[in-house]
């Protein structure tokens, strides 16, 4: 009995010491949020919003900085997290959620298993909306189909921007010419204002407030059945107006990753006690009144998912039936 009691006390002391160590780890440290996109876009804006509030909710109040590492639709930053970054809990990754789907559809290109990462959570869903600039007189899918060729920008193959544009082209029959070479949504917006592009399929929450308030865009299709501030309620959800049941199923599969549209992850090698603090800090931050007030001021929608909810959505994507996956694969390869 005495020996068992001594062992129990030793284990308890070790656990308390580990907890204390985790509580102290972040004191004086800096956490870097690596963003796989250029500065000025929606992913960058959400990462910087989080960076201004997260430190208050992690013991030790670490400094938080944002590091932009664009390239290959976010693959460059993901490879950095996987192969080079510290695994001690001081590096988080904020990436284009389209990579989740692309890793299922094109595993030979995206050699990543998103179930192998430590999920921190998501700030909100990404409601991708296809729209044209206000100088285009036609409104609605039928009128735009009759208009003829529209020039839309593309950040990279497999991105959510690319996938939603392909849905508009191949399922709804719009004649859209996808123009490559835009590193991020900020650059696409400038091209639209200059008249180089007619529109885009991008996150509604990433559009400038002056565009929405000034009615400078005319949305005609959305990728999730979710209301957004400033988005007209009559903009159709793509799956609701799909021509066939097979198209409907393919759209739902192709757009489901948008539910974790603003995701944050860490290496699975981060010690469990530090990972717990990061997750708790994230969950507290997205409920913080100061965080929510700034998000509203910046017109950044907040509909948070915790780590468990994000992992469930990813698991559902990877459990999709083979015929639906093949339909989605055909859509993005045509």
C-alpha positions in Angstrom: 0.0 0.0 0.0 2.8 2.4 0.9 4.6 1.6 -2.3 1.4 2.2 -4.4 0.7 5.5 -2.6 4.2 6.7 -3.2 3.9 5.8 -6.9 0.5 7.6 -7.2 2.0 10.7 -5.5 5.0 10.6 -7.9 2.7 10.4 -11.0 0.6 13.2 -9.7 3.6 15.4 -9.0 4.9 14.7 -12.5 1.6 15.6 -14.1 1.4 18.9 -12.1 5.0 19.7 -13.1 4.1 19.1 -16.8 1.1 21.3 -16.5 3.1 24.0 -14.8 5.8 23.7 -17.5 3.2 24.2 -20.2 1.7 27.2 -18.5 5.2 28.8 -18.4 6.3 27.8 -21.8 4.9 30.7 -23.8 6.1 33.4 -21.4 8.5 35.6 -23.4 7.9 33.6 -26.6 6.6 34.6 -30.0 4.1 32.6 -32.0 4.3 32.9 -35.7 1.1 32.5 -37.9 2.4 31.4 -41.3 -0.1 32.4 -44.1 0.1 30.7 -47.4 -1.1 33.7 -49.3 -0.1 37.3 -50.0 -0.7 40.2 -47.8 -3.9 42.1 -48.2 -6.2 39.2 -49.0 -8.9 37.5 -47.0 -6.6 34.8 -45.4 -4.1 37.5 -44.4 -6.8 39.7 -42.9 -8.1 36.8 -40.8 -4.7 35.8 -39.6 -3.8 39.4 -38.6 -7.2 39.7 -36.8 -6.4 36.6 -34.8 -2.9 37.7 -34.1 -4.1 40.9 -32.4 -6.2 39.0 -29.8 -4.9 35.4 -29.4 -1.9 36.2 -27.1 -4.3 37.4 -24.3 -5.8 34.0 -24.1 -2.7 31.9 -23.9 -0.8 31.6 -20.5 2.3 33.7 -20.6 0.8 36.2 -23.1 3.1 35.4 -26.0 3.6 37.9 -28.8 1.9 36.9 -32.1 3.2 37.8 -35.5 2.1 37.0 -39.1 4.5 35.7 -41.7 3.3 35.6 -45.4 4.7 32.7 -47.4 2.7 32.5 -50.7 3.3 30.0 -53.4 1.6 27.1 -55.1 -1.8 27.9 -53.7 -0.5 27.5 -50.2 1.6 24.3 -50.7 4.9 26.3 -50.1 3.8 27.2 -46.6 2.4 23.7 -45.9 5.7 22.1 -46.8 7.5 24.6 -44.6 5.3 23.6 -41.6 5.9 19.9 -42.4 9.6 19.9 -43.1 11.3 23.0 -41.6 9.3 24.8 -39.0 9.8 24.3 -35.3 7.5 21.7 -33.8 7.3 23.2 -30.3 4.0 25.0 -30.6 5.4 28.4 -31.7 4.3 28.0 -35.3 0.7 27.9 -36.6 -0.4 27.7 -40.2 -3.3 29.4 -41.9 -3.9 28.0 -45.4 -6.3 28.0 -48.3 -8.9 25.4 -47.4 -9.1 24.4 -51.0 -6.0 22.3 -50.4 -8.1 19.9 -48.3 -10.3 19.0 -51.2 -7.4 19.0 -53.6 -5.5 16.5 -51.5 -8.5 14.1 -52.0 -9.0 14.8 -55.7 -5.3 15.0 -56.7 -3.2 13.2 -54.1 -0.3 12.9 -56.6 -0.1 16.8 -56.6 -1.0 17.5 -53.0 0.9 15.0 -50.9 -0.7 16.0 -47.6 -2.9 14.2 -45.2 -4.9 16.8 -43.3 -5.8 14.2 -40.7 -2.1 14.1 -39.7 -2.1 17.7 -38.5 -3.1 19.1 -35.1 -6.2 21.2 -35.8 -6.6 24.4 -33.8 -9.9 25.6 -35.2 -11.5 27.8 -37.8 -12.6 31.4 -37.5 -15.5 30.8 -39.9 -17.0 29.4 -43.0 -15.8 30.7 -46.4 -18.9 31.5 -48.4 -17.4 31.7 -51.9 -19.6 33.8 -54.2 -19.3 34.2 -57.9 -19.9 37.8 -59.0 -19.4 40.3 -61.8 -18.3 43.9 -61.6 -21.1 46.4 -61.7 -20.1 47.7 -65.1 -21.3 44.3 -66.6 -25.0 45.1 -67.4 -26.2 41.5 -67.3 -27.6 40.0 -64.1 -28.1 36.4 -63.1 -26.8 33.1 -64.6 -29.1 33.0 -67.6 -28.3 36.5 -68.8 -24.6 36.0 -68.2 -24.7 32.8 -70.2 -26.1 34.7 -73.1 -23.5 37.5 -72.8 -20.6 35.3 -73.8 -17.0 35.3 -72.5 -16.2 36.6 -69.1 -12.7 37.0 -67.8 -12.1 35.7 -64.3 -8.8 35.6 -62.4 -7.3 32.5 -60.9 -4.8 32.2 -58.0 -3.9 28.6 -58.6 -5.3 25.3 -59.8 -7.2 23.5 -57.0 -7.8 26.6 -54.9 -11.4 27.4 -53.8 -11.3 30.3 -56.3 -10.6 27.8 -59.1 -13.1 25.2 -58.0 -16.0 27.5 -57.7 -15.2 29.1 -61.1 -15.2 25.6 -62.6 -18.6 24.9 -61.1 -20.0 28.0 -62.7 -18.4 27.1 -66.1 -19.0 23.4 -66.3 -22.2 22.8 -64.4 -24.0 26.1 -65.2 -22.6 26.6 -68.6 -21.0 30.1 -68.3 -18.3 31.0 -70.8 -15.5 32.0 -68.4 -11.9 32.4 -69.4 -9.7 31.7 -66.3 -6.7 34.0 -66.4 -3.7 32.6 -64.3 -1.0 34.5 -62.5 -2.7 36.3 -59.6 -0.9 35.5 -56.4 -3.8 36.4 -54.2 -7.3 37.9 -53.9 -5.9 41.4 -53.4 -4.2 41.4 -56.8 -7.4 40.0 -58.4 -9.4 42.9 -56.9 -7.1 45.5 -58.3 -7.3 43.8 -61.8 -11.1 43.9 -61.5 -11.1 47.6 -60.7 -8.7 48.3 -63.6 -11.1 46.5 -66.0 -8.7 43.6 -66.7 -11.2 41.1 -65.2 -14.9 40.9 -65.3 -15.4 39.2 -61.9 -14.3 36.3 -59.8 -15.5 33.5 -57.5 -14.1 34.4 -54.1 -14.9 34.7 -50.4 -17.7 37.2 -49.8 -16.2 38.2 -46.5 -12.9 39.2 -48.2 -14.5 41.8 -50.4 -13.9 45.4 -49.5 -16.7 47.0 -47.6 -16.9 49.8 -50.1 -17.6 47.3 -52.9 -20.5 45.8 -51.0 -22.0 49.0 -49.6 -21.5 50.7 -53.0 -23.1 47.8 -54.9 -20.0 47.5 -57.1 -20.4 43.8 -57.6 -23.4 41.7 -58.7 -23.3 38.2 -57.1 -25.0 35.4 -59.0 -24.0 32.1 -57.3 -22.9 31.0 -53.8 -21.1 27.9 -52.7 -22.7 27.3 -49.3 -26.3 27.8 -48.0 -25.3 30.5 -45.6 -26.4 34.1 -45.2 -23.7 36.8 -45.1 -23.9 40.5 -44.3 -24.5 42.5 -47.4 -25.1 39.4 -49.6 -28.6 39.6 -51.1 -30.8 36.8 -49.9 -31.9 35.8 -53.4 -28.4 34.8 -54.5 -28.9 31.0 -55.2 -27.0 28.3 -53.5 -25.3 26.3 -56.3 -26.5 22.9 -55.1 -30.2 24.1 -54.9 -30.2 24.9 -58.6 -28.0 22.1 -59.9 -29.3 20.6 -63.2 -29.1 16.9 -61.9 -28.9 15.0 -58.6 -25.4 14.0 -59.6 -24.4 17.6 -60.1 -25.9 18.5 -56.8 -23.9 15.8 -55.0 -20.7 16.9 -56.7 -21.2 20.5 -55.7 -21.8 19.6 -52.1 -18.6 17.5 -52.1 -16.6 20.2 -53.8 -17.7 23.0 -51.5 -17.8 21.2 -48.2 -14.3 22.3 -47.2 -15.6 25.9 -47.2 -17.2 25.1 -43.8 -13.7 25.3 -42.4 -12.9 28.2 -44.6 -10.5 30.0 -42.3 -8.5 27.1 -40.8 -5.6 27.1 -38.4 -3.4 24.1 -37.8 -0.1 23.1 -36.1 2.3 20.2 -36.5 1.0 17.0 -34.9 4.4 16.8 -33.2 3.5 19.8 -30.9 3.5 18.5 -27.3 -0.1 17.7 -26.2 0.0 20.1 -23.2 0.9 23.0 -25.4 -1.6 22.0 -28.1 -4.3 22.0 -25.4 -3.3 25.6 -24.5 -3.4 26.7 -28.2 -6.8 25.2 -28.7 -8.2 26.6 -25.5 -6.8 30.0 -26.4 -8.3 29.9 -29.9 -11.7 28.9 -28.6 -11.6 31.8 -26.1 -10.4 34.3 -28.6 -13.2 33.7 -31.1 -15.7 34.4 -28.3 -13.9 37.5 -27.0 -16.1 40.6 -27.4 -13.1 42.7 -28.5 -12.2 40.2 -31.2 -15.8 40.0 -32.4 -16.1 43.8 -32.4 -13.0 44.2 -34.6 -14.2 41.4 -36.9 -17.5 43.2 -37.4 -15.7 46.5 -38.1 -13.5 44.8 -40.7 -16.6 43.0 -42.2 -14.9 39.6 -41.5 -17.7 37.0 -40.8 -17.2 34.8 -37.7 -18.8 31.4 -37.4 -16.1 29.5 -35.5 -15.4 25.7 -35.5 -13.3 24.2 -32.8 -10.7 21.6 -33.5 -13.1 18.6 -33.0 -15.7 20.1 -35.4 -13.0 20.9 -38.0 -11.6 17.4 -37.8 -15.1 16.0 -38.3 -15.7 18.0 -41.5 -12.3 16.9 -42.9 -13.2 13.2 -42.1 -16.5 13.6 -44.0 -14.7 14.9 -47.1 -12.3 12.0 -47.1 -15.2 9.5 -46.6 -17.0 10.6 -49.7 -18.2 7.8 -52.0 -15.9 7.0 -54.9 -18.5 7.9 -57.6 -18.9 11.4 -56.1 -15.1 11.8 -55.8 -14.7 10.8 -59.5 -17.4 13.3 -60.6 -15.6 16.0 -58.7 -12.2 15.0 -60.2 -13.6 15.1 -63.7 -15.0 18.5 -63.1 -11.7 20.0 -62.0 -9.7 18.3 -64.7 -11.8 19.3 -67.7 
